[in-house]
């Protein structure tokens, strides 16, 4: 895979959106395939094994996570970047937990999207401001346990380390939620961009691996809300 | 969408408006129970249970009563009852009387053989059967169709395919044997030697009837459910169509007319996006906004107001939520001021609004990448920063930090301690 020209498959049920993205990204990435639903997407991805799949959270044939689940085992090298226009947080979190490396909104600018694709292609995680908010929300401590209580009150769980965000990770997420770029975050926190990326990747890992019931409960509550 | 379903109850229960009418739209038989329920404002199910109880207690008179209701109460949107129409149906009346007499004879003969408890149940059914014939002949076309459904077993036996027919025949034969066995045991049980005998006889008869009619009953029940679901779905679709028309289509039309003004188009699109989002994910109908009662909703309100007034997109993210109090209202007022300032002066293309509810305090950050300013250069008579933001916050025990770099944007960080109160775990984030 070449760092400058990652290969991309677009999966979105709106043809208009696909052609728009294809046009805008034309020179920045190499679009090797398109699909408008779960089954065609799986076929195209298996055929082309792109670096990055730009995956709509909602597809007519099911959630985007179905594509990820079908592809991941056989092609661990294919990375997924979820994107959508407007979604319920629990759906976004579900796609991330299925294995997507990031989530951006469709209102993202072309530059940022190209940047996000490059980032995901190189193995980093990409969090939009909205995803950062969702994650902070999902990991928000229980009423009695604030970030200050990170070491104190740990809920019984499989692996407590996965259930808490570190103070630093929380800071990084907060800044992302405020619209900071990674570079700006690095400057603000006096750390390197690489470190910011490490923090974000580690949050992603926790999000995907955490078995904590709280995450499930959070999603359930959202569903009821 | 789950929210829509939640707000569209299964069937709206309305109190008596107008006279008693059967409701064929929600029926098991003739819609009498739902008619009564709607008339008196009761629950349909309780009315149905009451009917069954009356039937059991009065040994079968309930069925006759139901049939009478079916005959005498006009259907909804209809002024003449079936009975009124049946009066002109000489042939039907003759048939009903004929069948009635036949039944009376059968019952008289059956009555000779047992101690009479069948009679108690069966006599009212003479009237029911006669009534059903009149209904059958005189009901509106739609009701006739559903009645035809009920007696389908007999006609189906005639028209079924070979294998189906064989099954049906086998079932009917078994049912017939059981029925004859049951009835003969019943008929000879007039001495009521043991309680067991009539009981087992009843069981036999019931088994026969279930075997005979069971599959059709099942199908009828299923059809009823399917029909009801289809109706609900149609109503839901109409509701969604109406809303999409009211909001999305109108906005699209506006956008087409304003195509030459990109900022206006963006503004319209964002307004529409927010409206849809709050409808889809929060179950809030467009326009039913009212005053925000929670912190996250209030933040969203700031976002909406600033976007629609100044045409600058505001990306708002809230983490956690809680109820509003005076402290928070002050915080929100300061945040609004900061956001409006950013929209008016910074020249930034987007403003970030981030709020996090923590157990002890609430943090709120308003940030833009605009031109920035030097806080020291702001003339002291300019109220915005000093009074509206700093003053508001410090009076309530909070704090405000303004960081601004010329050419590098502005960041207003507000912190307000929380008065210990109940948190609300359900939260929102939105852009």
Interface residues (C-beta under 8 A of the other chain):
Chain A: X85 X86 X88 X89 X105 X107 X129 X130 X132 X133 X134 X136 X137 X140 X141 X143 X144 X145 X146 X147 X174 X177 X178 X179 X180 X218 X221 X222 X223 X224 X225
Chain B: X2 X273 X276 X277 X280 X281 X282 X315 X317 X318 X319 X320 X350 X352 X354 X356 X358 X359 X360 X365 X367 X369 X411 X423 X425 X426 X427 X429 X430 X431
